[in-house]
Amino acid sequence: MTTSLQPPPLTPVQVRDEAAAHARVKFWNRFLLGMLILSATFLVTYALAWYNANQLATRFFRDAEVSFTEGDYLVALAGYQEFDDETNQYINYGGTLNVEKIYSSPYSWPQPAYVQEAVKRSQEIIAEKLTVEEAEQYIQENTGRPGTPYFAEIYLRLGELYEESGDTEAAIDVYQSYASQFPNRKDLIEKAQKHLTELQNQTQ
């Protein structure tokens, strides 16, 4: 004759503790599932946003390269807008600055290789390609706009272009005003001061 051993009935306290433990497990399972769904939603949203940004930046970089090849260097740098009669809206044609702006956030990752190409192209245009008229146009169009990219660099370059063209007085005006215009750009202030000293020595 065999007898089955039945577990002793749970006390009210044990029943309560077991129910509480089950509730905790259920809560954490739901919490982890919610976090998983939230993470997946974020990743999908970020991937779509990155894809759209990459498509736009790629088009802007192509626009910039076409303008550069055609010798339209200010457009290659800053881009432009053109009104389209068919769509009745403005169409943006990009420059290298537009590409840089799209990926200016440290959270814009991964960064395509052409972004660094755009940075190098911007620097090349500023240092080697801009004319006095183009530099003046950029300064005039962007004066009073905080955060305009390369504004300080192009203002200094304008002084150098004045100097190269023989307009010493205009160059001195740029160099003398530089420190007050860009007090936080000590690296460029030093260059402006060096240019100013050399010009003043030449005119004495």
Secondary structure, 3 states (H helix, E strand, C coil): CCCCCCCCCCCHHHHHHHHHHHHHHHHHHHHHHHHHHHHHHHHHHHHHHHHHHHHHHHHHHHHHHHHHHCCCHHHHHHCEEEEECCCCEEEEECCHHHHHHHCCCCCCCCCCHHHHHHHHHHHHHHHHHCCHHHHHHHHHHHCCCCCCCCHHHHHHHHHHHHHHHCCHHHHHHHHHHHHHHCCCCHHHHHHHHHHHHHHHHHHC
